Amino acid sequence: MAYGPLDTTQKQIRLLHLASADRDEDEIKCSFSLASLDEDIDYEALSYAWGDTNDTVPIKEMGQGAYKYTSSSTAPRKLGSGH
Protein backbone atom coordinates (compact mmCIF):
# COMPACT_ATOMS: atom_id res chain seq x y z
CA MET A 1 0.00 0.00 0.00
CA ALA A 2 1.30 3.45 -0.87
CA TYR A 3 1.06 6.37 1.52
CA GLY A 4 1.49 10.04 0.85
CA PRO A 5 4.26 12.04 2.48
CA LEU A 6 3.93 13.20 6.07
CA ASP A 7 3.49 16.92 6.73
CA THR A 8 6.70 17.83 8.53
CA THR A 9 5.43 21.34 9.31
CA GLN A 10 2.77 19.68 11.49
CA LYS A 11 5.21 17.06 12.86
CA GLN A 12 3.04 14.22 11.57
CA ILE A 13 3.70 10.58 12.35
CA ARG A 14 1.88 7.42 11.33
CA LEU A 15 0.38 5.37 14.13
CA LEU A 16 -0.15 1.64 13.74
CA HIS A 17 -3.25 0.42 15.58
CA LEU A 18 -3.13 -3.28 16.44
CA ALA A 19 -6.38 -5.19 16.85
CA SER A 20 -6.63 -7.41 19.92
CA ALA A 21 -5.75 -11.07 19.55
CA ASP A 22 -6.90 -13.62 22.11
CA ARG A 23 -4.43 -16.35 21.16
CA ASP A 24 -0.89 -16.42 19.75
CA GLU A 25 -2.26 -18.31 16.74
CA ASP A 26 -4.71 -15.51 15.85
CA GLU A 27 -4.00 -13.45 12.75
CA ILE A 28 -2.46 -10.06 13.48
CA LYS A 29 -4.63 -7.23 12.12
CA CYS A 30 -3.86 -3.53 12.06
CA SER A 31 -4.82 -0.12 10.71
CA PHE A 32 -2.97 3.19 10.37
CA SER A 33 -3.80 6.78 11.26
CA LEU A 34 -1.98 10.12 11.20
CA ALA A 35 -1.16 12.11 14.32
CA SER A 36 0.89 15.18 15.15
CA LEU A 37 3.64 15.25 17.73
CA ASP A 38 2.31 18.71 18.63
CA GLU A 39 -0.84 17.00 20.01
CA ASP A 40 -1.17 15.17 23.30
CA ILE A 41 -1.22 11.60 21.95
CA ASP A 42 -0.75 8.31 23.75
CA TYR A 43 1.30 5.69 21.94
CA GLU A 44 3.91 2.98 22.43
CA ALA A 45 6.95 2.64 20.18
CA LEU A 46 7.91 -0.72 18.71
CA SER A 47 10.77 -1.43 16.33
CA TYR A 48 9.54 -3.23 13.24
CA ALA A 49 12.88 -4.81 12.33
CA TRP A 50 14.80 -7.01 14.70
CA GLY A 51 15.95 -10.60 14.92
CA ASP A 52 15.95 -13.16 12.13
CA THR A 53 14.50 -11.64 8.94
CA ASN A 54 13.58 -15.16 7.78
CA ASP A 55 11.32 -15.62 10.84
CA THR A 56 8.21 -13.71 9.79
CA VAL A 57 4.46 -13.83 10.33
CA PRO A 58 1.80 -12.16 8.18
CA ILE A 59 0.05 -9.01 9.38
CA LYS A 60 -3.13 -7.90 7.64
CA GLU A 61 -3.90 -4.22 7.30
CA MET A 62 -7.67 -4.07 7.65
CA GLY A 63 -9.16 -3.88 4.18
CA GLN A 64 -5.75 -4.32 2.51
CA GLY A 65 -3.25 -7.03 1.66
CA ALA A 66 -0.81 -8.77 3.97
CA TYR A 67 2.47 -7.38 5.25
CA LYS A 68 5.30 -9.33 6.82
CA TYR A 69 6.32 -8.74 10.41
CA THR A 70 9.79 -9.81 11.42
CA SER A 71 10.67 -11.94 14.41
CA SER A 72 9.19 -11.84 17.93
CA SER A 73 5.62 -12.11 16.70
CA THR A 74 4.31 -12.15 20.27
CA ALA A 75 5.33 -8.49 20.80
CA PRO A 76 2.70 -7.00 18.46
CA ARG A 77 0.07 -9.38 19.84
CA LYS A 78 0.79 -8.27 23.40
CA LEU A 79 0.74 -4.56 22.47
CA GLY A 80 -2.52 -5.02 20.55
CA SER A 81 -4.16 -6.63 23.57
CA GLY A 82 -3.29 -3.74 25.89
CA HIS A 83 -0.68 -5.98 27.63
GULUM-493187 format. One record per atom (N, C-alpha, C, O, CB): residue number from 1; residue in one letter; chain; atom name; x, y, z. Coordinates in nm, 3 decimals. Glycine has a CB too. Example, Ala and Ser with C-alpha at 12.3 -4.5 7.8 and 13.67 -1.06 7.14 Angstrom:
> num, residu, chaine, atome, x, y, z
> 1, a, A, N, 1.319, -0.569, 0.780
> 1, a, A, CA, 1.230, -0.450, 0.780
> 1, a, A, C, 1.320, -0.330, 0.780
> 1, a, A, O, 1.424, -0.332, 0.846
> 1, a, A, CB, 1.131, -0.447, 0.905
> 2, s, A, N, 1.285, -0.225, 0.708
> 2, s, A, CA, 1.367, -0.106, 0.714
> 2, s, A, C, 1.290, 0.003, 0.787
> 2, s, A, O, 1.341, 0.114, 0.804
> 2, s, A, CB, 1.408, -0.060, 0.572
***
This chain:
> num, residu, chaine, atome, x, y, z
> 1, m, A, N, 0.084, -0.118, 0.000
> 1, m, A, CA, 0.000, 0.000, 0.000
> 1, m, A, C, 0.089, 0.124, 0.000
> 1, m, A, O, 0.189, 0.129, 0.071
> 1, m, A, CB, -0.096, 0.000, 0.122
> 2, a, A, N, 0.053, 0.221, -0.078
> 2, a, A, CA, 0.130, 0.345, -0.087
> 2, a, A, C, 0.067, 0.452, 0.003
> 2, a, A, O, -0.055, 0.463, 0.012
> 2, a, A, CB, 0.137, 0.395, -0.234
> 3, y, A, N, 0.151, 0.527, 0.066
> 3, y, A, CA, 0.106, 0.637, 0.152
> 3, y, A, C, 0.168, 0.765, 0.104
> 3, y, A, O, 0.280, 0.766, 0.053
> 3, y, A, CB, 0.141, 0.611, 0.301
> 4, g, A, N, 0.095, 0.874, 0.121
> 4, g, A, CA, 0.149, 1.004, 0.085
> 4, g, A, C, 0.252, 1.048, 0.187
> 4, g, A, O, 0.267, 0.987, 0.293
> 4, g, A, CB, 0.037, 1.108, 0.074
> 5, p, A, N, 0.323, 1.155, 0.155
> 5, p, A, CA, 0.426, 1.204, 0.248
> 5, p, A, C, 0.363, 1.263, 0.374
> 5, p, A, O, 0.250, 1.313, 0.371
> 5, p, A, CB, 0.514, 1.309, 0.180
> 6, l, A, N, 0.436, 1.258, 0.482
> 6, l, A, CA, 0.393, 1.320, 0.607
> 6, l, A, C, 0.417, 1.470, 0.600
> 6, l, A, O, 0.510, 1.515, 0.533
> 6, l, A, CB, 0.467, 1.258, 0.728
> 7, d, A, N, 0.334, 1.546, 0.668
> 7, d, A, CA, 0.349, 1.692, 0.673
> 7, d, A, C, 0.445, 1.726, 0.786
> 7, d, A, O, 0.407, 1.727, 0.903
> 7, d, A, CB, 0.210, 1.763, 0.694
> 8, t, A, N, 0.569, 1.754, 0.751
> 8, t, A, CA, 0.670, 1.783, 0.853
> 8, t, A, C, 0.645, 1.915, 0.925
> 8, t, A, O, 0.690, 1.932, 1.039
> 8, t, A, CB, 0.808, 1.786, 0.789
> 9, t, A, N, 0.573, 2.007, 0.863
> 9, t, A, CA, 0.543, 2.134, 0.931
> 9, t, A, C, 0.446, 2.111, 1.047
> 9, t, A, O, 0.441, 2.191, 1.141
> 9, t, A, CB, 0.483, 2.236, 0.832
> 10, q, A, N, 0.369, 2.001, 1.041
> 10, q, A, CA, 0.277, 1.968, 1.149
> 10, q, A, C, 0.330, 1.852, 1.235
> 10, q, A, O, 0.259, 1.799, 1.320
> 10, q, A, CB, 0.140, 1.931, 1.092
> 11, k, A, N, 0.456, 1.814, 1.211
> 11, k, A, CA, 0.521, 1.706, 1.286
> 11, k, A, C, 0.436, 1.578, 1.286
> 11, k, A, O, 0.415, 1.517, 1.391
> 11, k, A, CB, 0.547, 1.750, 1.430
> 12, q, A, N, 0.389, 1.540, 1.168
> 12, q, A, CA, 0.304, 1.422, 1.157
> 12, q, A, C, 0.384, 1.292, 1.170
> 12, q, A, O, 0.500, 1.283, 1.127
> 12, q, A, CB, 0.230, 1.423, 1.025
> 13, i, A, N, 0.319, 1.195, 1.229
> 13, i, A, CA, 0.370, 1.058, 1.235
> 13, i, A, C, 0.255, 0.965, 1.198
> 13, i, A, O, 0.138, 1.002, 1.207
> 13, i, A, CB, 0.428, 1.024, 1.377
> 14, r, A, N, 0.289, 0.844, 1.157
> 14, r, A, CA, 0.188, 0.742, 1.133
> 14, r, A, C, 0.181, 0.652, 1.255
> 14, r, A, O, 0.283, 0.605, 1.306
> 14, r, A, CB, 0.220, 0.659, 1.004
> 15, l, A, N, 0.059, 0.628, 1.301
> 15, l, A, CA, 0.038, 0.537, 1.413
> 15, l, A, C, -0.020, 0.407, 1.360
> 15, l, A, O, -0.112, 0.407, 1.278
> 15, l, A, CB, -0.056, 0.600, 1.520
> 16, l, A, N, 0.034, 0.297, 1.408
> 16, l, A, CA, -0.015, 0.164, 1.374
> 16, l, A, C, -0.104, 0.119, 1.489
> 16, l, A, O, -0.061, 0.114, 1.604
> 16, l, A, CB, 0.104, 0.062, 1.351
> 17, h, A, N, -0.229, 0.088, 1.457
> 17, h, A, CA, -0.325, 0.042, 1.558
> 17, h, A, C, -0.340, -0.109, 1.543
> 17, h, A, O, -0.383, -0.157, 1.438
> 17, h, A, CB, -0.464, 0.115, 1.543
> 18, l, A, N, -0.304, -0.183, 1.647
> 18, l, A, CA, -0.313, -0.328, 1.644
> 18, l, A, C, -0.445, -0.374, 1.705
> 18, l, A, O, -0.483, -0.330, 1.813
> 18, l, A, CB, -0.195, -0.391, 1.719
> 19, a, A, N, -0.514, -0.462, 1.634
> 19, a, A, CA, -0.638, -0.519, 1.685
> 19, a, A, C, -0.603, -0.625, 1.789
> 19, a, A, O, -0.499, -0.690, 1.779
> 19, a, A, CB, -0.723, -0.581, 1.571
> 20, s, A, N, -0.687, -0.642, 1.888
> 20, s, A, CA, -0.663, -0.741, 1.992
> 20, s, A, C, -0.664, -0.882, 1.935
> 20, s, A, O, -0.740, -0.913, 1.844
> 20, s, A, CB, -0.767, -0.728, 2.103
> 21, a, A, N, -0.579, -0.965, 1.990
> 21, a, A, CA, -0.575, -1.107, 1.955
> 21, a, A, C, -0.583, -1.186, 2.085
> 21, a, A, O, -0.508, -1.160, 2.179
> 21, a, A, CB, -0.445, -1.143, 1.874
> 22, d, A, N, -0.673, -1.284, 2.090
> 22, d, A, CA, -0.690, -1.362, 2.211
> 22, d, A, C, -0.586, -1.472, 2.226
> 22, d, A, O, -0.549, -1.509, 2.338
> 22, d, A, CB, -0.827, -1.423, 2.213
> 23, r, A, N, -0.539, -1.525, 2.113
> 23, r, A, CA, -0.443, -1.635, 2.116
> 23, r, A, C, -0.323, -1.602, 2.028
> 23, r, A, O, -0.334, -1.521, 1.936
> 23, r, A, CB, -0.509, -1.767, 2.069
> 24, d, A, N, -0.209, -1.663, 2.057
> 24, d, A, CA, -0.089, -1.642, 1.975
> 24, d, A, C, -0.110, -1.686, 1.831
> 24, d, A, O, -0.044, -1.635, 1.741
> 24, d, A, CB, 0.029, -1.716, 2.035
> 25, e, A, N, -0.201, -1.781, 1.809
> 25, e, A, CA, -0.226, -1.831, 1.674
> 25, e, A, C, -0.315, -1.738, 1.592
> 25, e, A, O, -0.324, -1.753, 1.470
> 25, e, A, CB, -0.290, -1.968, 1.681
> 26, d, A, N, -0.381, -1.642, 1.656
> 26, d, A, CA, -0.471, -1.551, 1.585
> 26, d, A, C, -0.394, -1.464, 1.487
> 26, d, A, O, -0.280, -1.425, 1.511
> 26, d, A, CB, -0.548, -1.463, 1.684
> 27, e, A, N, -0.459, -1.434, 1.375
> 27, e, A, CA, -0.400, -1.345, 1.275
> 27, e, A, C, -0.382, -1.206, 1.335
> 27, e, A, O, -0.467, -1.157, 1.410
> 27, e, A, CB, -0.488, -1.339, 1.148
> 28, i, A, N, -0.271, -1.143, 1.301
> 28, i, A, CA, -0.246, -1.006, 1.348
> 28, i, A, C, -0.310, -0.910, 1.249
> 28, i, A, O, -0.282, -0.917, 1.129
> 28, i, A, CB, -0.091, -0.978, 1.364
> 29, k, A, N, -0.395, -0.821, 1.298
> 29, k, A, CA, -0.463, -0.723, 1.212
> 29, k, A, C, -0.431, -0.584, 1.262
> 29, k, A, O, -0.415, -0.562, 1.382
> 29, k, A, CB, -0.616, -0.747, 1.210
> 30, c, A, N, -0.422, -0.488, 1.169
> 30, c, A, CA, -0.386, -0.353, 1.206
> 30, c, A, C, -0.451, -0.251, 1.114
> 30, c, A, O, -0.506, -0.285, 1.009
> 30, c, A, CB, -0.234, -0.336, 1.205
> 31, s, A, N, -0.443, -0.126, 1.155
> 31, s, A, CA, -0.482, -0.012, 1.071
> 31, s, A, C, -0.387, 0.102, 1.104
> 31, s, A, O, -0.315, 0.098, 1.204
> 31, s, A, CB, -0.634, 0.030, 1.095
> 32, f, A, N, -0.386, 0.204, 1.018
> 32, f, A, CA, -0.297, 0.319, 1.037
> 32, f, A, C, -0.378, 0.447, 1.051
> 32, f, A, O, -0.490, 0.458, 0.999
> 32, f, A, CB, -0.199, 0.330, 0.919
> 33, s, A, N, -0.322, 0.543, 1.121
> 33, s, A, CA, -0.380, 0.678, 1.126
> 33, s, A, C, -0.265, 0.778, 1.134
> 33, s, A, O, -0.151, 0.741, 1.162
> 33, s, A, CB, -0.477, 0.694, 1.249
> 34, l, A, N, -0.296, 0.904, 1.108
> 34, l, A, CA, -0.198, 1.012, 1.120
> 34, l, A, C, -0.219, 1.085, 1.252
> 34, l, A, O, -0.331, 1.099, 1.299
> 34, l, A, CB, -0.209, 1.111, 1.001
> 35, a, A, N, -0.109, 1.130, 1.310
> 35, a, A, CA, -0.116, 1.211, 1.432
> 35, a, A, C, -0.003, 1.313, 1.425
> 35, a, A, O, 0.091, 1.299, 1.348
> 35, a, A, CB, -0.105, 1.121, 1.561
> 36, s, A, N, -0.014, 1.415, 1.507
> 36, s, A, CA, 0.089, 1.518, 1.515
> 36, s, A, C, 0.158, 1.510, 1.650
> 36, s, A, O, 0.093, 1.494, 1.753
> 36, s, A, CB, 0.029, 1.659, 1.492
> 37, l, A, N, 0.290, 1.523, 1.648
> 37, l, A, CA, 0.364, 1.525, 1.773
> 37, l, A, C, 0.337, 1.652, 1.853
> 37, l, A, O, 0.377, 1.662, 1.969
> 37, l, A, CB, 0.513, 1.511, 1.746
> 38, d, A, N, 0.270, 1.750, 1.791
> 38, d, A, CA, 0.231, 1.871, 1.863
> 38, d, A, C, 0.107, 1.846, 1.949
> 38, d, A, O, 0.075, 1.927, 2.037
> 38, d, A, CB, 0.204, 1.986, 1.764
> 39, e, A, N, 0.036, 1.735, 1.924
> 39, e, A, CA, -0.084, 1.700, 2.001
> 39, e, A, C, -0.046, 1.613, 2.119
> 39, e, A, O, 0.062, 1.554, 2.123
> 39, e, A, CB, -0.188, 1.628, 1.911
> 40, d, A, N, -0.136, 1.605, 2.215
> 40, d, A, CA, -0.117, 1.517, 2.330
> 40, d, A, C, -0.170, 1.379, 2.291
> 40, d, A, O, -0.289, 1.351, 2.305
> 40, d, A, CB, -0.190, 1.572, 2.460
> 41, i, A, N, -0.082, 1.293, 2.241
> 41, i, A, CA, -0.122, 1.160, 2.195
> 41, i, A, C, -0.057, 1.054, 2.283
> 41, i, A, O, 0.052, 1.073, 2.336
> 41, i, A, CB, -0.084, 1.139, 2.047
> 42, d, A, N, -0.126, 0.944, 2.297
> 42, d, A, CA, -0.075, 0.831, 2.375
> 42, d, A, C, -0.039, 0.720, 2.280
> 42, d, A, O, -0.124, 0.672, 2.205
> 42, d, A, CB, -0.180, 0.783, 2.481
> 43, y, A, N, 0.087, 0.676, 2.282
> 43, y, A, CA, 0.130, 0.569, 2.194
> 43, y, A, C, 0.248, 0.496, 2.255
> 43, y, A, O, 0.314, 0.547, 2.345
> 43, y, A, CB, 0.166, 0.623, 2.055
> 44, e, A, N, 0.275, 0.376, 2.205
> 44, e, A, CA, 0.391, 0.298, 2.243
> 44, e, A, C, 0.475, 0.276, 2.118
> 44, e, A, O, 0.420, 0.250, 2.011
> 44, e, A, CB, 0.351, 0.163, 2.309
> 45, a, A, N, 0.605, 0.285, 2.131
> 45, a, A, CA, 0.695, 0.264, 2.018
> 45, a, A, C, 0.739, 0.118, 2.013
> 45, a, A, O, 0.764, 0.056, 2.116
> 45, a, A, CB, 0.818, 0.358, 2.027
> 46, l, A, N, 0.747, 0.065, 1.892
> 46, l, A, CA, 0.791, -0.072, 1.871
> 46, l, A, C, 0.873, -0.077, 1.744
> 46, l, A, O, 0.826, -0.034, 1.638
> 46, l, A, CB, 0.671, -0.171, 1.864
> 47, s, A, N, 0.994, -0.128, 1.752
> 47, s, A, CA, 1.077, -0.143, 1.633
> 47, s, A, C, 1.017, -0.250, 1.544
> 47, s, A, O, 0.974, -0.354, 1.594
> 47, s, A, CB, 1.224, -0.178, 1.670
> 48, y, A, N, 1.013, -0.226, 1.415
> 48, y, A, CA, 0.954, -0.323, 1.324
> 48, y, A, C, 1.058, -0.414, 1.262
> 48, y, A, O, 1.022, -0.503, 1.185
> 48, y, A, CB, 0.878, -0.252, 1.215
> 49, a, A, N, 1.183, -0.397, 1.293
> 49, a, A, CA, 1.288, -0.481, 1.233
> 49, a, A, C, 1.388, -0.522, 1.339
> 49, a, A, O, 1.469, -0.442, 1.385
> 49, a, A, CB, 1.360, -0.405, 1.117
> 50, w, A, N, 1.383, -0.646, 1.378
> 50, w, A, CA, 1.480, -0.701, 1.470
> 50, w, A, C, 1.482, -0.851, 1.452
> 50, w, A, O, 1.388, -0.908, 1.397
> 50, w, A, CB, 1.447, -0.662, 1.618
> 51, g, A, N, 1.587, -0.914, 1.496
> 51, g, A, CA, 1.595, -1.060, 1.492
> 51, g, A, C, 1.615, -1.116, 1.352
> 51, g, A, O, 1.663, -1.047, 1.262
> 51, g, A, CB, 1.471, -1.118, 1.551
> 52, d, A, N, 1.578, -1.240, 1.336
> 52, d, A, CA, 1.595, -1.316, 1.213
> 52, d, A, C, 1.494, -1.270, 1.108
> 52, d, A, O, 1.374, -1.288, 1.128
> 52, d, A, CB, 1.581, -1.467, 1.240
> 53, t, A, N, 1.541, -1.212, 0.998
> 53, t, A, CA, 1.450, -1.164, 0.894
> 53, t, A, C, 1.382, -1.277, 0.818
> 53, t, A, O, 1.291, -1.252, 0.739
> 53, t, A, CB, 1.525, -1.075, 0.796
> 54, n, A, N, 1.425, -1.401, 0.839
> 54, n, A, CA, 1.358, -1.516, 0.778
> 54, n, A, C, 1.244, -1.567, 0.865
> 54, n, A, O, 1.164, -1.650, 0.820
> 54, n, A, CB, 1.457, -1.628, 0.751
> 55, d, A, N, 1.236, -1.521, 0.988
> 55, d, A, CA, 1.132, -1.562, 1.084
> 55, d, A, C, 1.022, -1.457, 1.084
> 55, d, A, O, 1.024, -1.364, 1.164
> 55, d, A, CB, 1.192, -1.581, 1.228
> 56, t, A, N, 0.925, -1.472, 0.993
> 56, t, A, CA, 0.821, -1.371, 0.979
> 56, t, A, C, 0.682, -1.431, 0.995
> 56, t, A, O, 0.662, -1.551, 0.977
> 56, t, A, CB, 0.832, -1.302, 0.843
> 57, v, A, N, 0.587, -1.346, 1.029
> 57, v, A, CA, 0.446, -1.383, 1.033
> 57, v, A, C, 0.368, -1.277, 0.957
> 57, v, A, O, 0.409, -1.161, 0.955
> 57, v, A, CB, 0.394, -1.396, 1.181
> 58, p, A, N, 0.256, -1.315, 0.893
> 58, p, A, CA, 0.180, -1.216, 0.818
> 58, p, A, C, 0.101, -1.124, 0.910
> 58, p, A, O, 0.050, -1.166, 1.014
> 58, p, A, CB, 0.086, -1.285, 0.721
> 59, i, A, N, 0.091, -0.999, 0.870
> 59, i, A, CA, 0.005, -0.901, 0.938
> 59, i, A, C, -0.088, -0.845, 0.832
> 59, i, A, O, -0.042, -0.803, 0.725
> 59, i, A, CB, 0.089, -0.787, 1.009
> 60, k, A, N, -0.216, -0.843, 0.859
> 60, k, A, CA, -0.313, -0.790, 0.764
> 60, k, A, C, -0.352, -0.649, 0.803
> 60, k, A, O, -0.396, -0.624, 0.915
> 60, k, A, CB, -0.437, -0.879, 0.756
> 61, e, A, N, -0.336, -0.556, 0.709
> 61, e, A, CA, -0.390, -0.422, 0.730
> 61, e, A, C, -0.538, -0.432, 0.695
> 61, e, A, O, -0.573, -0.477, 0.586
> 61, e, A, CB, -0.315, -0.312, 0.642
> 62, m, A, N, -0.623, -0.391, 0.785
> 62, m, A, CA, -0.767, -0.407, 0.765
> 62, m, A, C, -0.809, -0.347, 0.632
> 62, m, A, O, -0.787, -0.229, 0.605
> 62, m, A, CB, -0.845, -0.342, 0.880
> 63, g, A, N, -0.870, -0.431, 0.549
> 63, g, A, CA, -0.916, -0.388, 0.418
> 63, g, A, C, -0.808, -0.388, 0.312
> 63, g, A, O, -0.834, -0.348, 0.199
> 63, g, A, CB, -0.974, -0.252, 0.429
> 64, q, A, N, -0.687, -0.433, 0.345
> 64, q, A, CA, -0.575, -0.432, 0.251
> 64, q, A, C, -0.510, -0.570, 0.247
> 64, q, A, O, -0.561, -0.666, 0.305
> 64, q, A, CB, -0.470, -0.324, 0.291
> 65, g, A, N, -0.399, -0.579, 0.177
> 65, g, A, CA, -0.325, -0.703, 0.166
> 65, g, A, C, -0.240, -0.730, 0.289
> 65, g, A, O, -0.246, -0.656, 0.387
> 65, g, A, CB, -0.237, -0.701, 0.044
> 66, a, A, N, -0.163, -0.836, 0.284
> 66, a, A, CA, -0.081, -0.877, 0.397
> 66, a, A, C, 0.056, -0.812, 0.392
> 66, a, A, O, 0.112, -0.789, 0.285
> 66, a, A, CB, -0.066, -1.028, 0.401
> 67, y, A, N, 0.109, -0.783, 0.508
> 67, y, A, CA, 0.247, -0.738, 0.525
> 67, y, A, C, 0.321, -0.849, 0.596
> 67, y, A, O, 0.258, -0.942, 0.646
> 67, y, A, CB, 0.256, -0.602, 0.603
> 68, k, A, N, 0.451, -0.840, 0.602
> 68, k, A, CA, 0.530, -0.933, 0.682
> 68, k, A, C, 0.581, -0.861, 0.806
> 68, k, A, O, 0.620, -0.745, 0.799
> 68, k, A, CB, 0.648, -0.992, 0.600
> 69, y, A, N, 0.580, -0.928, 0.916
> 69, y, A, CA, 0.632, -0.874, 1.041
> 69, y, A, C, 0.750, -0.960, 1.081
> 69, y, A, O, 0.738, -1.082, 1.084
> 69, y, A, CB, 0.523, -0.869, 1.153
> 70, t, A, N, 0.862, -0.901, 1.113
> 70, t, A, CA, 0.979, -0.981, 1.142
> 70, t, A, C, 0.990, -1.019, 1.289
> 70, t, A, O, 0.963, -0.938, 1.378
> 70, t, A, CB, 1.103, -0.908, 1.101
> 71, s, A, N, 1.029, -1.142, 1.310
> 71, s, A, CA, 1.067, -1.194, 1.441
> 71, s, A, C, 0.965, -1.164, 1.551
> 71, s, A, O, 0.860, -1.104, 1.526
> 71, s, A, CB, 1.200, -1.137, 1.479
> 72, s, A, N, 0.997, -1.206, 1.670
> 72, s, A, CA, 0.919, -1.184, 1.793
> 72, s, A, C, 0.772, -1.151, 1.769
> 72, s, A, O, 0.726, -1.044, 1.808
> 72, s, A, CB, 0.981, -1.074, 1.873
> 73, s, A, N, 0.701, -1.239, 1.706
> 73, s, A, CA, 0.562, -1.211, 1.670
> 73, s, A, C, 0.472, -1.195, 1.791
> 73, s, A, O, 0.359, -1.147, 1.777
> 73, s, A, CB, 0.509, -1.321, 1.583
> 74, t, A, N, 0.516, -1.234, 1.910
> 74, t, A, CA, 0.431, -1.215, 2.027
> 74, t, A, C, 0.429, -1.070, 2.072
> 74, t, A, O, 0.334, -1.028, 2.139
> 74, t, A, CB, 0.478, -1.304, 2.141
> 75, a, A, N, 0.531, -0.990, 2.038
> 75, a, A, CA, 0.533, -0.849, 2.080
> 75, a, A, C, 0.415, -0.772, 2.024
> 75, a, A, O, 0.346, -0.706, 2.101
> 75, a, A, CB, 0.663, -0.783, 2.036
> 76, p, A, N, 0.386, -0.776, 1.893
> 76, p, A, CA, 0.270, -0.700, 1.846
> 76, p, A, C, 0.140, -0.753, 1.901
> 76, p, A, O, 0.046, -0.675, 1.920
> 76, p, A, CB, 0.265, -0.700, 1.697
> 77, r, A, N, 0.130, -0.882, 1.927
> 77, r, A, CA, 0.007, -0.938, 1.984
> 77, r, A, C, -0.013, -0.883, 2.125
> 77, r, A, O, -0.125, -0.847, 2.162
> 77, r, A, CB, 0.011, -1.093, 1.986
> 78, k, A, N, 0.092, -0.877, 2.203
> 78, k, A, CA, 0.079, -0.827, 2.340
> 78, k, A, C, 0.046, -0.678, 2.341
> 78, k, A, O, -0.035, -0.634, 2.422
> 78, k, A, CB, 0.208, -0.852, 2.419
> 79, l, A, N, 0.107, -0.599, 2.252
> 79, l, A, CA, 0.074, -0.456, 2.247
> 79, l, A, C, -0.070, -0.437, 2.204
> 79, l, A, O, -0.140, -0.352, 2.259
> 79, l, A, CB, 0.169, -0.381, 2.151
> 80, g, A, N, -0.116, -0.515, 2.105
> 80, g, A, CA, -0.252, -0.502, 2.055
> 80, g, A, C, -0.357, -0.539, 2.158
> 80, g, A, O, -0.471, -0.494, 2.149
> 80, g, A, CB, -0.270, -0.588, 1.935
> 81, s, A, N, -0.319, -0.620, 2.256
> 81, s, A, CA, -0.416, -0.663, 2.357
> 81, s, A, C, -0.416, -0.572, 2.478
> 81, s, A, O, -0.489, -0.597, 2.575
> 81, s, A, CB, -0.385, -0.805, 2.401
> 82, g, A, N, -0.337, -0.466, 2.474
> 82, g, A, CA, -0.329, -0.374, 2.589
> 82, g, A, C, -0.248, -0.433, 2.702
> 82, g, A, O, -0.263, -0.393, 2.817
> 82, g, A, CB, -0.469, -0.340, 2.639
> 83, h, A, N, -0.160, -0.530, 2.671
> 83, h, A, CA, -0.068, -0.598, 2.763
> 83, h, A, C, -0.148, -0.697, 2.844
> 83, h, A, O, -0.092, -0.766, 2.929
> 83, h, A, CB, 0.006, -0.498, 2.856
***
